[in-house]
Each structure stands twice: as structure tokens, then as C-alpha cells.
Amino acid sequence: MPERTISSSPLKLTWVYGILIALVCIAFTMIFYMTHWSADLWTGYLVSGILFLGVLFSVIHANKALGGRASLGSLLTMGILTAAIAIVMISTATIFFHLATEPNVSNSVDIPSDGGHLSEYSVTKREGFWIYLVTNVLFMNLVLGFLAAGIGAMTVKRDQKTTAAK
């Protein structure tokens, strides 16, 4: 019986892809927090795009690791697990970055915005983080993770009458 390596074990692939996707997204998130771009919409879109492509490639690689014999449901499950692992890690890191960069001022100080960006001392920006976390980091990434898993599974398993992917 041949020994399974990391490239042929679909369960290990979900963890490897989930962690790799999360690390890349966390690196970009850290850069955005350091450059004060974290509140701009395009940064969230970039991180979500990386998650989408990573989950898509994860499903394709999992089908290849199973020799093209994986069912549509198992591929969908692998993609959803990969997305869930990445989303949990990205969300945790985003909360840590927010708490680490939150300015230590009293609630009575409210410095207004400076042009197109809100001041980091603005009460609006500090209170808006939790809405950003739920909508952009959690909800949008969950939707894109499910979508990528579904598209990847349906792409590699176009003909469900056979076990071979065409």
C-alpha cells in the first residue's frame, strides 16, 4: 500500500491550503494596517480575492489528489473547510491588529477626518470596526468561500455520471 504524502491527502490539503491562504491574507492585512489603508474598501476586496482564488485552487488540487474520483459533495466540503480555516485565522488576526493599533485616548476626544481618510482617533472609525469585521471580513469571505468551493467542485466534476473529471 503506497504511503500518502501531503500532496495526496485531501484532509491535509484543506489544512495546508487554509493556513497558506490565511497567512497570505494576514500579511496583506498587516501591511494595510501599517500603512493606514485598512479602512479602504479595496483592501478588503484584495484579501477576499486571495481567499476566493485559494479556495478554488484547493478544490481543484483536492480532486487531483484523489485521482479525479472525488464526488461533488466531498469537493464542496473540502472547499468549505478550507475557507472556514482561513476565515477564522484572518478574523482573529484582524481583531488583534485592530486592538494593537487602536489609539489609547479617552472617548471625549474626537479628531475629525483629514480629507479622504478618517483620523485614527475618530470615534466613528473606532466604533465602525465591528461592523467592518462582521460585514467585510466574515460575511463577504464566507460568501466568497462558499462560492469558490461550489464553482471549483462543479468545474472539476462537470459530468457526474462518471468518476472521471473531464
Stockholm file with secondary structure:
# STOCKHOLM 1.0

chainA/1-166         MPERTISSSPLKLTWVYGILIALVCIAFTMIFYMTHWSADLWTGYLVSGILFLGVLFSVIHANKALGGRASLGSLLTMGILTAAIAIVMISTATIFFHLATEPNVSNSVDIPSDGGHLSEYSVTKREGFWIYLVTNVLFMNLVLGFLAAGIGAMTVKRDQKTTAAK
#=GR chainA/1-166 SS CCCCCTTTCHHHHHHHHHHHHHHHHHHHHHHHHHTTCTTSHHHHHHHHHHHHHHHHHHHHHHHHHTTTCCCHHHHHHHHHHHHHHHHHHHHHHHHHHHHHHSCCCCTTCCCCCBTTBCCTTCHHHHHTHHHHIIIIIIIHHHHHHHHHHHHHHHHHTSCTTSSSCC
#=GC SS_cons         CCCCCTTTCHHHHHHHHHHHHHHHHHHHHHHHHHTTCTTSHHHHHHHHHHHHHHHHHHHHHHHHHTTTCCCHHHHHHHHHHHHHHHHHHHHHHHHHHHHHHSCCCCTTCCCCCBTTBCCTTCHHHHHTHHHHIIIIIIIHHHHHHHHHHHHHHHHHTSCTTSSSCC
//
